[in-house]
Amino acid sequence: MSILSVVICIALLVLLTARWSINPFIAFLITAIVGGIILGIPLNKIPDAIEKGIGSILGSLAAIICLGAMFGKLIADSGAAQKITFVLVKFCGEKYITWALMLTGFFVGIPLFYNVGFVLLVPLVFSVAYQTKLPAVYLGIPLLAALSVTHGFLPPHPSPTALVPQFKADMGLTLIYGFIVALPTMMIAGPVFARFLKKMRSEPMATFTPDVIPDHALPSTGKSFFVALLPVLMLTVTTLTAPLVTGNANLKLYLDFFGNPLMVMLIALIIASYSLGLANGQSLGKIMQSFSQALKDISVILLIIAGAGALKQIFVESGVGNEIAASLKSIPINPLLLGWLIALIIRVSLGSATVAGLTAAGIMAPLVVTSPGINPNLMVLAIGAGSLMCSHVNDSGFWMFKEYFNLSLKQTFASWSVMETIVGMLGLIGVLLLDIIV
């Protein structure tokens, strides 16, 4: 009955959005209410669950997404993105531009949380698309595939970081194995798969499509790269410095403050506003107008993410994720494959990769700890791969990609969902091959 209830909810959401063209936010709320009823949540508890789901997901994302939108708008309007694009294309050539974007997404994605990296780097993709006249989806998939791989496989991202202590795994070995699995996975899911999307046309959000600025009016190469990558640099420095200050409470206090993604984005925005705006003769009023426009365009995405959080919370409150996963635990298959499968089922049911990973870990942890034949480092990666599979309409990342790239549902399934599934499948294959070797 639980699996059937989830299927009904997902089918209803697809019908409301695709068949009847209902606003996605409203569709999510309707589906959450219907899901709460058929899953047996008391009627008076459903509104509380919806509000909790909206608050929990927006509490961690809203400010970062808004600051990221303003930051991206400024990078685009100032010409910094245009300058970066010119240098990148000149260095790599148009033939290898997708590989350059993949590597950018990978190195940037290691210290950045997924949503921060998405908001930060998507404007660069649009700028490259504008300059090269290549399809935005063709350019975006390699970069986002790399971001997705780092999110699911590599510490310090939430899910793999939380799984390491649960399985008593080794953080260093997990990171090494993660790199081994991640590199071929993102190559195939990124530039190789993107070749099949070269004919997929879309008009990205106008907010992030810059006007062409004469070369003499562009910021310098150094300034453009420094400001655009400043959030990455700040997070990288704080991440690498953290182990060195564990014994100094005062330094750790400051490091935690300045290394928080919200503070990083705010500081980067302030510095960018001066160096790319005020220092170049723009008035503060004009910069604020640009920020206001960015916030208007991002509001739709925030509402969709809020709706996804509401539906996810209904599933969490009902216990359907744990119930489905527990029923799979007794299946006689390779434990690594079982962990991957449980994470996959929860991912399809709940939408959140992090929730899928953490829930699957809670179920598999007793088995891993008491079975010496199971490699705990590989279990972290197997569950990470399963948590990335089959992204669809209950995943906020699905809607962010759709709205940013201005795609239809069919196009989003054919690009984003397939890419995430390739990442999950190849991740599992890589883990099983490593299990034979190590």
N, C-alpha and C positions, 0 to 999 in steps of 0.2 A: 504493500500500500504506500510506503514511503517513497519508493522509486517512482511509482505511478503519480503520486502527488507532485513530485518535482517535475516530471515530464509534462504534466498538465499546466503547471505554472510557466514553464519555458515556452510551451506551445501557445499559451494565452498571450505572453509577452510578444512573441513573434507576430501573432495575428494582429494585435493592437497596433504595433508599430509599422509592420510591413503591409498588412492587408488593408487596414482601416486608417492608416496614416495618423494615428493618435500621437500627440506630443509625447516623446519618450519619458519625460518626467511623470506625466499623468499616467502613462501606461505602467510604469514601475509601481506607482502608488496603488493602482487598481489591482495589479498582479499580487502585490504584497498583501493586500487585504484579502483577496480570494485565497492566496496561499495560506494565510494565517487561519482562515476558516476551515479549509479542507485538511489542514495539518493538526487541527484540534486545539489551537491556542484560544483561550477564552476571549470573547469579543472585547471585553473591557481592557484586555492586555495588548491587543493588536496595535492601537494607536501609540501606546508607550514604546512598543518594540520598533515601530516605524520611526518615531522621533529619536530613539536611541541609535538606530542604524544611520540615520541622516547625520546626527551630531557626531558620532564616532568617526565616520569617514571624512566628513568635512572638517572636523576639528584638526586633523593632521594634514589635510591637503589644501584647504581653501586659501589660506594665507600664502602658502608656497606657490600655488598655481597662479594666484593674482599677481604676486611679486614677479614671478617668472614671466608672465604675460607682458607686464610693463617693461621688464628687462629686455625681453625679446623685441618688443616694439621699438625701444630706444636703439638697440643694436642695429635694427633694420633701418630706422629713419636716419640715423647718423651717418650711414654709409659703411660702418664697421663690418657688417655682414658682407656687403659688396666687396670690400677690400679683401676679406678673408677668402671669399669665393674665388676672386681673381688669382690670389696667390696659390690657393689649393689646386685650382684647375691648371694653372701654369706649371706647377711642380709635378703633378701626377698625370696630367693629360686627360682629356675626356674619356679615353678608352678605359682608364683605370680609376675613374672617379668614384665608382661604387665601392671599390676596395678601400679607397682612402676614407670614405665615410664610415665604412664598417670599422676600420681601425680607430677612427675618432670616437665612435660610439663605445668601443670596447674599453679604451683607456679612460675615457671620461666616465664610463659606467661603473668602473671599479670602486671609486670612492663615493659616487653619487647614488642616492636612492632613485628608483626607477622613474617615479613621477617628476622628480626634479630634473633629471637628465632629459626626459621627454620634452618638458616645457622649455628647457634651456637650448636644446639642440635642433628641435623641429624648425625654428626660424632659419637656421643655417641651411637646412635641407631646401626650404622654399627659396632661399636666396640663390642656391646653386641651380635649382630648377629654373628660376627666372633668367639667370645669366646664360645657362647652357641650352635652354629650350628643351631639356629632357623632362620626361614625365616625373612629377613629384613622387608618386608611389614607387616608381622604379628606383629613385634615389633614396627614398626614406626607408624602405624595407631593410636594406643592409645595415643601416645605422641602428634601427630599432631592434633588429635581430640580435645585434651585439649587446645592446642595452638589456634585452630580455635574458640573454645567456648569463650576464653578470648578476642579474637580479636573482636568478634561480640557482646558480651554481657556486658563486664566490662570496665568501665573507669579505667585507663586513655587512652585507645585506641582511635584512631581518631574519628571513627564513633559514638560510644556511647557518647563520651565526647562532640562532637559537637551537638548531638541531644538533650542533656539535656537542654541547655538554649533555644533552639528553641521551645521546648514544655513546657517550664517553669516547668520542672520536678525537683525533688530533687535528687542531686547527691548521697547522702547517701542512700536513699530509693532505688534508681535505682541499686546501688551496692548490697544492701541486696537482692533485688528481683533477681538480676542477678546471685548471688551465688546460690540461691534456684533453679533457672532454670538450671544453668550450671552444677551442680554436677551430677544429674541423666542423663542429656543429654550426657555428656562426658563419663560416665560409659557405656552406651549402645552403643554409636557411637564408643567408643574406645575398651576396652578389650572384651566386649561381641561380637561386630561385628567382631573383629579381629580373633575370633575363626574360622570364615568361610573362612579366608584367609590363614590358616596355610599351605595349599598346594600350595600357589602361590609362585613360586621360581623366584628369580632374582639375578643378580650379580651387586651389587651397584658399584658406581664409584670407581675405584681403588685408587684414591687420598685419600679417607677416609677409606681405608681398611688397618689397620696397620700391620706391621710385628710383629710376636710374640717375645717379649723381655723377657729374663730370669727374674724371680722374684727379684733377688738381684740387678738388674740394673734398676728397676722401681723407679720412684720418690716416695716420701713418700705419705701416704694417705692424710695428711693435705695439703701438697703442691698441690697435684693433684686436690683435690676438690676446694681449694681456687682459684687457677689460672683458672680452667675451669668455675667456677661460678663467677669470678671477674666481668664480664660485668653485670651480674644479680645483684650482690651486689651493684655495683656503681649506677645503675639505680634505685634500690630500695631505697637506701639512699637518692639520690637526689629527688626522688618522695616524700618520706615521709618528707623530710626537707623543701621542697618548701613552704608549708603553714606557716612555722615558720619564714621565712625570707622575707615575703611580704612587710614589712615595712622598710627593709634595702636594698636600691638600689644596693649598692656595693656587698653585699653578694649574692643577686639575680643574679647579672651579672655573678659572678663566678659560681654559681650553674647552671645557664642556659648553660654556656659554657661546664662545666665538665659533665653535665647531657645529653648533646646532644648525640644521639646514635652513630654518626660518631666519636666523640671524645672519647666516652667510648670504642669503638672497637679499636681505635688506641692506646689508653693508655694501654688497656688490652693486645694488641699484643706486645707492647714494653716490658711490665713487663713479659709476658710469654716468650719472646725471651731470656730474661736474665735468669729468674729463671729455665726454663725448657731446655734452650739451652746452652747459654754461661756458666752458673754456673755449668753445667753438662759436660763441656769439649768440647762441639761442637764449631766449628769455625763459625765465622759470615758468611763466604762464603758458608758453607754447609747449614746454615739456609736460606740464600737468594736463594739458588738453590731450596730448598724445597718450598719456597714461589712462585718462578717462575713456578714450576710445578703445584701448586694449581691454579694459574691464568690461565694457559693454559687450564686446565680442566673446569674452570668456564666460559670461554669465550662463549661457546655454549649457556649456560643458559642465559647469559646476552643478547645475540642476540635475543633469543626467547622472553625474557621479553620485549625487545625493540620493537619487532614486535607486541606483544600484545598491547603495548602502542599506536602504530600507528593506529591499528584498532579501539581501544577504542576512540581515538581522532576524528576519522572520524564520529563515531556515535554521539559523543558529539557535534561536529561542525554542524552536520545536524539537531540536535534537536530531533532526533528520540526517545531518551529516555524520554524526557519530553512529547512528543506527545503521546506516548503509555500510559504513566502513567496517563496523564490528562484524557484520554478516559475511564479509569477505575474508576475515582473518583466518578462518579455518580451511580455506582453499589450499590444497596440497601442491603448491608451486614454489619456484625459486623465491626466497624471501625478498631479494632485491626487486624482482618483478612484482611481487605482492605489494611492497611499499609503493612502487611506482603506480600500480593499479589503484590502490586506495587513495593516493593523492589525486589521481586522475578523476575518480568518481566524485570526490569532494570538490575538486576544481570545477567540474561541469555543473555540479549542484549549486555551489555557493558563489562561484565567480572569482573570488579572491585567491590569488596564488599563495600569498602569505598565510592566509587562514587554512588553505588546503595543506600546505606544507606542515604547519604546526599541528593541525588535527591528525594528520597521518602519522606524524612523529609520536604523538601521544599514544597511539594505538600500537605502533611497531616497537617502541622503546623497550618494553619488557622482554620482547622476543629477541631483540638485538643484544641486550645486556646479558641475557642468560644463555645465548648461543654463541660459543667461541668461533664457530665456523663462519659467521657473518661478519664481513668487513664493515665496521661502523662508518668509516670515511666514505665508502662507496654507497652506503645506505643514505647518507646525507644527499649525495648527488642524485641517486635514483628517485628519491622523493621530490627533490628539486625539479627534476625533469618531468615527473608526473604532474607537478603543480602548475606547469606552464602549458599543458596540453589543452587543445580544443577551446580556446578563448572564444566566447560568443556573447549573446546579448545580455547576460547577467554580469559581465566583467566591465568594470569602469574603463579599463585600458582599451577595450573594443570600441567604446563610444568616444573616447578621446581621439583615437586614430580616425574614426569615421568623421567626426566633426572638424578636427584640425585639417584633414585632407579633403573635406567636403565630398565624401563618397556616398554612394547608395549602399543599402544593406548588402545587396548582392556583391558589389565590389569589395566591401569590407570583409565579407566571408572569404572571397576568393584570394584576397591578399593577406590581410592581418591574421585571420583564423588559420589559414593554411600555413603561414610562416610559423606561428606559435606551435602548431602541431608538428611541423618538421623539427623544430627545436626539441620538443618533448620526445619524439621518436628517436632522433639521432642521439640525444642525451642518454636515453636508455641503452641503446646499442653500444655507445662508448663505455658506459658503466659495466655492462656484461662482458665486453672484451677485456676491460681492465681487470675484472674479477678472475678471468682465466689466467692473466699474466701475473698478477700480484697475489 
